[in-house]
């Protein structure tokens, strides 16, 4: 829903704004240009902007994958 999109954008601190509709009802969305790395537990581990090279991004992702340890189960066990 639009409310969920606004909440997600706020949680990740990204900018998003739909422009005016044209005669066909189409519109352009202006938004932050970021890629987020989210681990299997749903935690944001890194954020990549356009200034990062493919090699830097791949190295970062591999590093996070190699270092990943799952969160303990709820309840502390």
Secondary structure as the mmCIF struct_conf table of DSSP 4:
data_model
#
loop_
_struct_conf.conf_type_id
_struct_conf.id
_struct_conf.beg_label_comp_id
_struct_conf.beg_label_asym_id
_struct_conf.beg_label_seq_id
_struct_conf.end_label_comp_id
_struct_conf.end_label_asym_id
_struct_conf.end_label_seq_id
HELX_RH_AL_P HELX_RH_AL_P1 UNK A 2 UNK A 12
TURN_TY1_P TURN_TY1_P1 UNK A 13 UNK A 13
STRN STRN1 UNK A 16 UNK A 18
TURN_TY1_P TURN_TY1_P2 UNK A 23 UNK A 24
BEND BEND1 UNK A 25 UNK A 25
STRN STRN2 UNK A 29 UNK A 31
STRN STRN3 UNK A 35 UNK A 38
TURN_TY1_P TURN_TY1_P3 UNK A 40 UNK A 41
BEND BEND2 UNK A 42 UNK A 42
STRN STRN4 UNK A 44 UNK A 48
TURN_TY1_P TURN_TY1_P4 UNK A 50 UNK A 51
BEND BEND3 UNK A 52 UNK A 52
HELX_RH_AL_P HELX_RH_AL_P2 UNK A 54 UNK A 67
HELX_LH_PP_P HELX_LH_PP_P1 UNK A 70 UNK A 73
TURN_TY1_P TURN_TY1_P5 UNK A 74 UNK A 75
#
